[in-house]
């Protein structure tokens, strides 16, 4: 009798894990995808900023900011990345390609550390 109860409990736990894990991993994958996109756009912003293109730096930094915010995670590196991207957009709009570049690079560094 005890063996039957243990076996039933084990089966129920396995079913719960099989049903629940894809939902949890789907959320994690969506966040990871947004973070990866944010990193790529932050790198693109930095690249354009180095060439003196403040407008293109703003475009990429804005796109990176959207993805970073959409990741929906609580992570200190993500928060720092968002701060840097916000500053990159602000400075880029003011025509400061060098400051936009510096903040975009900082954002890319922090976002790459998001786990």
N, C-alpha and C positions, 0 to 999 in steps of 0.2 A: 504494500500500500504506500509506504513512504517513498519507495523508488518510483512509483507511478506519479506521485505528486511532484517529485523533483524533476522527473522527465518532462512533465507537463509545464512546469515553471520554466525549464530550460527552453523548451520549444516556443513558449510565449515570448520569452526574452529575445530569442533569435528572430522571431517574426517582427517584434517591435523594432529591433535594430535594423532589419532589412527595410522596413517601411520608413522609419524615421531618419536614417542616415542620408539617403539621397536628398531629402528636403534640407537638411542642415548643410550638406556639402554644396548644394546648389546655391545657397546664400553666400557661402564662403567663396565659391568660384566667381560669383557675380562681383563681389567686392574685390577679389584678386584681379579680375579683368579690368575693372575701373582703375585700380592702382597702376597696373601695367600700362594702360593708356595714358594715365597722368604722367608717369615717368617718361614715356616717349615724347609726349608733347612738351614737357618741361625741358628735355634735352634739345628738342627742336627750337624752343624759345631761346635757349642759351646760344645755340648755334647761330641763329639769325641775329641775336643781339651782338655777338662777337663781330659780325659783319657790319654792324652799325645800323641795322634795320629795326628800329624801335617799333614800328607798326607791326611787322611780322612777329616780333618778340611778344607783343601784346596779344596777337591772335592765338599763338600757341599757348601762352601762359593762361589765357582765358579758357581755352579748351581743356588744358590740364587741370585748372581749378574746378571746372564743371565735373570732370571725372573723379577728382579727389573727393569732392563733396558728395558725389553719388556713391562712393564706396561704402559709406554708412558704417564705418568701423570706429571703435574707440581705441586709438593708438597714438602715443605721443609723437611718433615720427610723422604720422599722417597729419596731426594737428600742426606741427612745425612746417610741414610741406605746404599746407594751406596758407599759413601766415606768409611764407616766402612768396607763394604765387600771387597772393593779394598785393603784396608790395611790388612784385614784378610788374603786374598790370598797372598799378598806380604810377610807377616810375616810367614805364614804357609809354603811357599816355601823355606824360609830360615831356616825352622826347628824349629821355635819358636812357639810351641803349645800354650804356655800361652798367648802370644800376639794375636795369631789367635783367641783364645777363647774370649779374652776381646773384640776384635773388632766384632766378630760374635754376641756376646751378645748385644753389642751396636746397631748393625744393626737390630737384632730381635726386640729390644725395639722400635727403631724408625719406623721400617716397620709396627709394630703392631698399630702404631698411624696414619697410612695413612688412610684417609677417602675419 
